[in-house]
Amino acid sequence: MNEGEIPQKEMDRRLVLAIDATLQAGTPFERIQTQAGWSVKEAFRLASVSQPDVAVQAMAARRAMTLGQPQVAVALAQRVAESSKRGSRQSITALEILAEQALIQEDNPTALQLYRELTALRMVPNDWYIRGICERNAGNVDEAIDSFRRALAIKPDLVLAHQALQSMFANTDSKLADTHFRLWRALERLERKSSVRANSK
C-alpha cells in the first residue's frame, strides 16, 4: 500500500456511514436501494469484528431495529452504550434503541431510567412525553405532569401531551383539564384542515 493510501477496510467503513447519513438526511430508500442493501450487510460484518467501531455498531443496531431484529439491535446497542462516550451521537442512538425495546417489553422501570437519561442529554419532545408516560406508570404524578409540560414547552402542538394532561387533571383540576381538552381538539381541527388543503392541491 502506498503512503497516504486509505486501507480498503477504512474505505468500506466510511462508505457504510456515508450511505447511512444519506438515508438519515431523507434520501428515499428507492434511490439508493442497492447501496443501502450493501451497507447494511457490510455494517453487520464490520460490527462483528474483534475491534468494532462504535459508529458502525450504532448504525447496525438502528438498522436491525428497522429490519425487525430487536435481539440483534439490543445486543449491539448494549455494546455501544458500554464503549462510547456518554452524550455522543452513538451513545444516544444506543439509549434510544434500549429504551424503545424496554417499552415494547413493558419493562417500565428500565424504560423510565433510560428516558430520564435521554432527557438529561437532549431536548426532544417525544423523549419527555414518553418519560411522562413512564413516570405516570410508576405512580410519580408530579414528575409525569412536569414531563408532559416540558414536552409541550418544546413542541406546544404535541396533541398526545395535551391529551395526557387532560386525563391527569380530569379528577383534580377541571379548569386545567378543560384547557388541555380544548387545545388538543383545536389542534386536531387544524390538522384536519391542513390535510384537506394538502389533498386538494
Secondary structure, 3 states (H helix, E strand, C coil): CCCCCCCHHHHHHHHHHHHHHHHHCCCCHHHHHHHHHHHHHHHHHHHCCCCCCHHHHHHHHHHHHHCCCHHHHHHHHHHHHHHCCCCCHHHHHHHHHHHHHHHHCCCHHHHHHHHHHHHHHCCCHHHHHHHHHHHHHCCCHHHHHHHHHHHHHHCCCCHHHHHHHHHHHCCCCHHHHHHHHHHHHHHHHHHHHHHHHHHHC
